[in-house]
Amino acid sequence: MDFQTKVELPTGMPPVTHAGQILLMGSCFAENMGLQLMENKFKIDVNPFGILYNPLSVFAALIEVLKGKEYQQDDLFVYKNYWHSPMHHGSFSASTQEETLRNINARLQQAHQSIHELDWLILTFGTAYVYEQKGTGKVVSNCHKQPESYFTRRLLSVDEIVGEYVSLIASMTARNSNLKLLFTVSPIRHIRDGLHANQLSKATLLLAIARLQQQFPEHVFYFPSYEIVLDELRDYRFYADDMLHPSSLTVRYLWERFSEVFFSMETKQIIMAVKDICQDLAHKPFHPRSEAYQRFLGQIVLKIERLNRKYPYLDFQKEKELCRIRLNP
């Protein structure tokens, strides 16, 4: 007897490999999968603006990355003794203009350097609701806990979302014919919108992505993270304590399902080799200066070197440095 409704995974998808450059932007799936990809030595950049929730903010951030914008004082505002950017997550905010601009511009330039060389652009939409500044009508990515009276909240239409992304995708793929875009929808429910409004929001996002897939079948793809959590994992035990965010178990399950779709056997073998090295390094010896442990560290270095000879694009710089420190205490 089967007690689970399995979501049918897409087949025949282009592979995600360690050799390719990947940029992830958007909501929780981008952060969760980004961490998994990073730990497994994929070449990635994750959320150069911090977590973004709505499609228009993701679109605006992508435009700024493509142009290599440099933020200036006029792009910031001060609220409760901190300097903020309405385009950025609060993790970029600081008590001085200089520090805020330094945080923002360093990450933006890092993303700009690789944007035209991407193999995969993975975008996760969380909500179709946006907050517009009443004075300017500009959509903000983050309200930074300012009063709601400063903003007008509204639901985007499918046509609005599609209209913005059609020109962006056309121009990016014209410049980089190898670029693939993977869209996902965050399974997190935005209960502040109300449960019914949250469903309307998610439906808007799904319809917009389906339209983009129809217009760019060779470049635009969809991974059903939203459906997997809501249908395969239809139980509150798969959520964190707030009953809204996915638990660590759920993230691991999504990673497994993602791996089924996008990883070749060779990629999975690399992941296992990376995991083996990381587990060895996590080993805590009783006698770190013993000859046996020094030999053990030497074997780790050999494993890294063998893997790097076969796959030179894998970055083990931190692991090598850790071994060097432990070998020369």
ChimeraX attribute file (.defattr): number of C-alpha atoms within 10 A of each C-alpha:
attribute: neighborCount
match mode: 1-to-1
recipient: residues
	/A:1	3
	/A:2	5
	/A:3	6
	/A:4	10
	/A:5	12
	/A:6	12
	/A:7	15
	/A:8	9
	/A:9	14
	/A:10	13
	/A:11	9
	/A:12	7
	/A:13	12
	/A:14	15
	/A:15	15
	/A:16	20
	/A:17	19
	/A:18	21
	/A:19	15
	/A:20	15
	/A:21	20
	/A:22	26
	/A:23	22
	/A:24	23
	/A:25	28
	/A:26	30
	/A:27	25
	/A:28	22
	/A:29	27
	/A:30	25
	/A:31	18
	/A:32	17
	/A:33	19
	/A:34	22
	/A:35	15
	/A:36	15
	/A:37	19
	/A:38	13
	/A:39	13
	/A:40	19
	/A:41	18
	/A:42	23
	/A:43	18
	/A:44	20
	/A:45	21
	/A:46	23
	/A:47	23
	/A:48	26
	/A:49	27
	/A:50	21
	/A:51	23
	/A:52	29
	/A:53	23
	/A:54	25
	/A:55	27
	/A:56	22
	/A:57	22
	/A:58	22
	/A:59	19
	/A:60	16
	/A:61	23
	/A:62	20
	/A:63	13
	/A:64	16
	/A:65	23
	/A:66	18
	/A:67	13
	/A:68	17
	/A:69	14
	/A:70	15
	/A:71	16
	/A:72	14
	/A:73	12
	/A:74	7
	/A:75	12
	/A:76	17
	/A:77	13
	/A:78	14
	/A:79	12
	/A:80	10
	/A:81	10
	/A:82	15
	/A:83	21
	/A:84	28
	/A:85	25
	/A:86	18
	/A:87	21
	/A:88	23
	/A:89	19
	/A:90	19
	/A:91	13
	/A:92	19
	/A:93	21
	/A:94	18
	/A:95	14
	/A:96	13
	/A:97	18
	/A:98	13
	/A:99	14
	/A:100	22
	/A:101	22
	/A:102	16
	/A:103	16
	/A:104	24
	/A:105	19
	/A:106	12
	/A:107	18
	/A:108	24
	/A:109	19
	/A:110	14
	/A:111	23
	/A:112	18
	/A:113	12
	/A:114	16
	/A:115	23
	/A:116	16
	/A:117	15
	/A:118	19
	/A:119	21
	/A:120	23
	/A:121	19
	/A:122	24
	/A:123	25
	/A:124	28
	/A:125	27
	/A:126	27
	/A:127	28
	/A:128	24
	/A:129	23
	/A:130	22
	/A:131	20
	/A:132	18
	/A:133	18
	/A:134	13
	/A:135	9
	/A:136	8
	/A:137	11
	/A:138	14
	/A:139	21
	/A:140	21
	/A:141	26
	/A:142	21
	/A:143	21
	/A:144	17
	/A:145	9
	/A:146	11
	/A:147	8
	/A:148	11
	/A:149	9
	/A:150	13
	/A:151	20
	/A:152	15
	/A:153	16
	/A:154	11
	/A:155	14
	/A:156	18
	/A:157	16
	/A:158	18
	/A:159	12
	/A:160	12
	/A:161	22
	/A:162	20
	/A:163	13
	/A:164	14
	/A:165	17
	/A:166	14
	/A:167	10
	/A:168	15
	/A:169	19
	/A:170	15
	/A:171	11
	/A:172	17
	/A:173	17
	/A:174	11
	/A:175	12
	/A:176	15
	/A:177	12
	/A:178	14
	/A:179	22
	/A:180	23
	/A:181	22
	/A:182	18
	/A:183	27
	/A:184	24
	/A:185	27
	/A:186	27
	/A:187	23
	/A:188	21
	/A:189	18
	/A:190	19
	/A:191	12
	/A:192	8
	/A:193	15
	/A:194	11
	/A:195	12
	/A:196	9
	/A:197	17
	/A:198	20
	/A:199	16
	/A:200	17
	/A:201	23
	/A:202	23
	/A:203	16
	/A:204	21
	/A:205	27
	/A:206	21
	/A:207	16
	/A:208	20
	/A:209	24
	/A:210	17
	/A:211	17
	/A:212	22
	/A:213	18
	/A:214	11
	/A:215	15
	/A:216	17
	/A:217	10
	/A:218	15
	/A:219	19
	/A:220	21
	/A:221	21
	/A:222	20
	/A:223	20
	/A:224	20
	/A:225	23
	/A:226	19
	/A:227	18
	/A:228	21
	/A:229	22
	/A:230	15
	/A:231	14
	/A:232	14
	/A:233	18
	/A:234	14
	/A:235	11
	/A:236	13
	/A:237	13
	/A:238	20
	/A:239	20
	/A:240	14
	/A:241	11
	/A:242	9
	/A:243	14
	/A:244	15
	/A:245	18
	/A:246	25
	/A:247	17
	/A:248	13
	/A:249	13
	/A:250	18
	/A:251	21
	/A:252	15
	/A:253	16
	/A:254	21
	/A:255	17
	/A:256	11
	/A:257	17
	/A:258	17
	/A:259	16
	/A:260	15
	/A:261	17
	/A:262	18
	/A:263	18
	/A:264	15
	/A:265	10
	/A:266	11
	/A:267	18
	/A:268	16
	/A:269	12
	/A:270	19
	/A:271	19
	/A:272	13
	/A:273	16
	/A:274	20
	/A:275	15
	/A:276	14
	/A:277	18
	/A:278	15
	/A:279	10
	/A:280	14
	/A:281	15
	/A:282	9
	/A:283	8
	/A:284	9
	/A:285	10
	/A:286	8
	/A:287	10
	/A:288	14
	/A:289	13
	/A:290	11
	/A:291	10
	/A:292	12
	/A:293	17
	/A:294	17
	/A:295	12
	/A:296	15
	/A:297	21
	/A:298	15
	/A:299	14
	/A:300	20
	/A:301	18
	/A:302	12
	/A:303	15
	/A:304	20
	/A:305	15
	/A:306	12
	/A:307	17
	/A:308	14
	/A:309	10
	/A:310	9
	/A:311	13
	/A:312	12
	/A:313	15
	/A:314	19
	/A:315	14
	/A:316	18
	/A:317	10
	/A:318	9
	/A:319	16
	/A:320	16
	/A:321	11
	/A:322	14
	/A:323	17
	/A:324	14
	/A:325	10
	/A:326	14
	/A:327	16
	/A:328	9
	/A:329	7
